Amino acid sequence: MVADGQAALAKQKIVEAHRPGKGPKFTRVEMSDMNIIDHGTAAVVTCTGTYESPTSTATLRFMRVWVKKGNGWQIVAGTVASASQ
C-alpha cells in the first residue's frame, strides 16, 4: 500500500516479479534495520531493503504483519515506501 492506503501493486504482480526468468533481475539485495515485534501468533516486521539491478538501485522501507496459521506464517498486511521520502 502507498501512503494514502491505496494498493500499490497487486499480489500477483509482486509474485511474478520474483519468479525466475521473468523481467529484470536484481544483482544485489540487501536488507537492513530489521525490527521484529513478536505478539505470539502475530508479528510486525519493519526493515529497509536495497535492490540493485544492472540499470538502477532503489532503497525501500517495508512493514509487514505476519500471522501464524496452521501451516506456518502468512503475510496479512503490509506497506512499502521509498526510503528517500
Buried (B, 14 or more C-beta within 10 A) or exposed (E): BEEEEEEEEEEEEEEEEEEEEEEEEBEEEEEEEEEEEEEEEEBBBBBBBBBBBEEEEEBBBBBBBBEEEEEEEEEEEBBBBEBEE
